[in-house]
Amino acid sequence: MLPSEIIKETVRFVQTRLTEAEGGHDWWHIHRVWTNAKRIAREEQVDPYVVELAALLHDIADSKFHDGDEEIGPRTAQQFLASLHVDSEVVDHVVQIIRSVSFKGGHNEGGFHSPELAVVQDADRLDAIGAIGIARAFNYGGHKGRGLYDPGILPNLHMSKEEYKHSTAPTINHFYEKLLLLKDRMNTETGRRMAEERHRFMEHYLEQFYREWNGEEPRHSIQEDFPQCFVNPSQYPP
């Protein structure tokens, strides 16, 4: 089977597998990560085939939704790729990327490294920040029954991996415990460049959030900082 055919089969597999997934970890999350990974890969010396497969399969079975089982994703990807008779070196590389791509409270930085991992990790992190990242954070918080914000519960910036996995803190805390940290953890120049505006958008969002929470007037219109966000919707047909 040609690589292009394997990619198509992988897309079909992921779409079917994630039909009932939580909105922040569904097919459209995969699609966005896949798109960003291809964009970043064009600027890097990487194997695009490995990048695409890893991007498509990186959340095929997220441990958050499988009782914390961190091997179910790598195992599912390995079994699927083996069923298509993908070269064993490619399969091993993709599986290693899936094991290594997640943030896990900042406790997943050691061990395996490759240029392909760097690309997929940046693409995944980009989808965790900016407007999409904000939407995903609150969607997941709602899914888990978490509050929006509690001034009496401060962010924990020194959580262990297990504390991070089992945190029940309000969603706003997640900005400080993960989202605002990602810009400075990008691996590639393209990823860092793409992260800048998304990071800035989150900072503006938080400023506006706290002003509204406290019943204050905004200092200025967000349109002044993000004019590109205020365009004719007809430019983006369904």
N, C-alpha and C positions, 0 to 999 in steps of 0.2 A: 504494500500500500504506500502511495506517495505521501510525503509530508503534508501536502495541501489537503489530501483526503483525510489524513489522521486529524488534522486541525478541525475539519468539518465534522468528523465523527465526535471529536471532543466537545465541540460546541453543542451538538445535539444531546450528548450525554449530560453535560452540565445543566442545560436548560431543563431537561426532564427531571434530573435529580433535585434541583432547587425550586421546583414549581411551588411548593408550599413554604419556602424559606421566609424568615423574618425580613422585613423590607430593607434593612440596611445590609443584609448579607445574602441577597437574592441574585438572580441572573443579571440584573442591571448593575449591581455592584461589580460583578465579574466582568461585565461588558466594559464598564468604565476603566477598570484596572487593566484589562486587555488592551484597550485603546491607548491609554497612557503609556503602557509598557512598550507598545510598538513605536510610539512617538519617541520615547527616550532611547530605545534601542537603536534608532537610526543615527544617533549621535555617539554611540559607544561601540567598542570593538567586542561584540558578543555574538553568540549563536542565536539568531532570531527564532529558530525552531524551538530551542529549549525555553527561551523567554516566553513565547506564546503558549506553549503547553503548561508551563508553570503558572503563568498568569491566569489561564483558564481554570486550572485545577487547585489553585492555592487555598480556596475556601470550600472545597467540595464536601467537607464534613468538619466544620469548625468545632473545636473542642467545647466551646461555650454552650453548644446545643447538644452535646453528647456526653453529659456527666463528667466533663473535664478530661475525657480520653484524648490525649494529644497524639496518639498514633492512629486514630481512625481515619484522619485525613490522608496522611502519607500512605497508609495501607490501602485505602480505597483507590487512590490515584495509581499506586503500583499495580494493583490487580486489573484496573481498567486498561492501562497502557500495555501491560503484558498480554491482555486478550487481543490487542491489535498487533502484537508481535513487533512492538517498538524496540529498537536497539537497546540492549541492557544498559549501556553506558548513559544513554539519554534518560532512560527510566530512573536510574540511580541519581542522576543529577537533578531531575525534576523533583524527586522525592526529598532530596536533601534541601532544596529550596523551600518546599512546603513546610518542612520541619523548622526552618530557620527564619521564615519571613515575618512572623508575628512579633508585636511589640512586647507583650507579656510583662508590662510594667517596667520596661527597660532592662529586663533580666534575660534577654535572648540575644545578646550581642557577641557571644563567644562561639568557638567551634568552627563550623563550616563557613567558608567565604568563596565567592566566585563573582565575576563581573555580571553574570546573568542574575544571580541573587540580588546584587545591588540594584539592578534595573527593576526587577519585579517588586522588591521591597519599597523602592521609591514610588512606584506606581500605586501600590497599595496604600502607602502613607498619604499620598496626595488625595486619595478618596476619603481620608479620615479628617481632612481639614477643609477650610473654606466653607462656602455655602452648603455644599453637599455634606461635608463633615458635620456641620451643625445639625442638619436635618437627620443624618444617621444617628448622631449621639442622642438626640431627643426621642427618635423613634425607638431605639434600643432601650433607653431609660423607661419609656412608657411600656414597652414589652415586658420589662422586668418589674414594673410597678414602682419605680423610683420617683422621688420628688424632683421638681425642677431645681429648687434652690432652698437652702436653709442656712441663714447667716450664722447659726450656731454650730454648724458642722464645717470645720475648716478642711481644705484639701490636705491630703496626706502625701507629701512629696518623697517619703522614704519608705514606701511599702515594700514588703517582700513580694516575691512572685505569688505566693499563696494568698497573701492579703489582697493583692491586686485582683486576682481571679475571683475572690469571694466578696469583693467590696459591694456594699449596698448604698453607697453615698449618693447624694443628689447629682443630677446630670451636670450641673455647672461645675462641680468639682472635677469632673473628667477633663475639662478644658485644661486645668492646671496640672493634672496628674498624667496627661498624655498629649492632648491635641496641640497645646502651645509649645511642647517640647520637640515636635517632629521636624519643624523647619530646620533646626540645627543638627538634625540627625540624618539628613538626606545624604545619599552616597555619591550621586552624580551631579555634574554641573547643571545639566538640564533639569534634573529634579529640584535642585536648589532654586533655580530661576523660576520654575513653575510654582514653587511653594511660597515665594515671597508675597504675592498678591493675596493668596488664600489666607496666609497668616495674618496679614494686615486686616483683611475682612473680618476675621474672628475677633481681633482686638477692638475694632469698631463695634462689632455686634455686642461684645461684653460691656463696652462703655454705654451703649444704648440700653442694654438689659438692666444695668444697675440704675440708670436714670429713671427708667420706667418703674422699676421695683420701688424706688424711693419717691416716686411722684414728682420728679424733677422735669424741667423742660430740657430738650436737647440743645446743645450749644450751637449746632449747625445741622444742615441737611446732609444726610449720608450721600445724597445725589452729587454733592460737591466732590466727594472722594471717589465715588464709583459711578461716574456718568454712564459708563458702558452698560450698567445694570438697568438703566432706565431707557429702554428702546421700544420701538414699536413691536408688540408681540407678533405681528404678522410676519416679522423676519424669521420667526422660529415656528414654522408650520408643524402640525402633529405628524 
